[in-house]
Amino acid sequence: MIVRWESEHDYVLVHLHQDMFGDWIYSRAWGQIGTQYGGLKHAVADSYDQAMMWVDDLSHIQTARGYRKVLEAEDDTPEGRHAVAQLSLLD
């Protein structure tokens, strides 16, 4: 799953996926749209439910800050694959 929020100048992107060991990885990228400024952070969740709780919490925070959700897609869709490719450029 990949979710992206945007404000007028900034973005936040979350990628939730399982690694080859079955662990749930929560990756969060943020920055200014159209610049190299930003960051990337990864965390390993204890469970899928915990990872989804992190996504829900971030959604509430971003909405409160005036961000709007512009993408919510699964990794196997064209939109999801494109967003994951963009995320990998940040590593």
C-alpha positions in Angstrom: 0.0 0.0 0.0 1.2 3.5 -0.8 -0.5 6.7 0.3 0.5 10.3 -0.6 -0.6 13.6 0.9 0.2 17.0 -0.4 -0.1 20.6 0.7 0.6 23.6 -1.6 4.4 23.1 -1.3 5.0 19.8 0.6 4.3 16.1 0.4 4.3 13.1 2.7 4.4 9.6 1.3 3.9 6.3 3.1 4.8 2.9 1.7 3.6 -0.2 3.7 4.9 -3.6 2.5 6.2 -6.9 3.7 9.8 -7.9 3.4 11.1 -11.3 2.5 11.0 -12.4 6.1 7.3 -11.5 6.5 7.9 -8.3 8.6 5.8 -5.3 7.9 7.9 -2.3 6.8 6.6 1.2 7.2 8.5 3.7 5.1 7.7 7.4 5.3 9.2 10.1 2.9 8.6 13.8 3.2 9.8 17.0 1.5 9.1 20.0 -0.6 7.5 19.3 -4.0 10.0 19.9 -6.8 13.1 20.0 -4.7 15.6 17.7 -3.1 14.7 18.8 0.4 13.2 16.1 2.6 13.8 12.8 4.3 13.1 9.1 4.4 12.5 6.9 7.5 11.8 3.2 7.8 10.3 1.3 10.7 9.5 -2.3 11.3 6.0 -2.9 12.7 5.2 -5.7 15.1 2.2 -6.6 13.0 0.1 -5.5 10.1 -2.4 -4.0 12.5 0.3 -1.8 14.1 1.5 -0.6 10.7 -2.1 0.3 9.7 -2.5 2.2 13.0 0.6 4.2 12.1 -0.9 5.0 8.6 -4.2 6.0 10.2 -2.4 8.2 12.8 -0.4 9.9 10.1 -3.5 10.4 8.0 -5.2 12.2 10.9 -2.1 14.4 11.4 -1.7 15.3 7.8 -5.4 16.2 7.5 -5.2 18.4 10.6 -2.2 20.2 9.0 -4.2 20.9 5.8 -2.7 18.2 3.6 -5.0 16.4 1.2 -4.7 12.8 0.2 -3.8 12.6 -3.5 -3.0 8.9 -3.9 -3.9 5.6 -2.2 -2.9 2.6 -4.2 -1.7 -1.0 -3.9 1.9 -1.7 -5.1 0.7 -3.9 -8.0 -1.2 -1.1 -9.7 0.4 1.3 -12.3 0.0 4.2 -9.9 1.4 2.3 -7.0 4.4 1.0 -9.0 5.1 4.6 -10.2 5.0 5.9 -6.6 7.2 3.1 -5.3 9.7 3.9 -8.0 9.8 7.5 -7.0 10.2 6.5 -3.3 13.2 4.3 -4.3 15.0 7.4 -5.8 15.2 8.8 -2.3 17.4 6.1 -0.8 
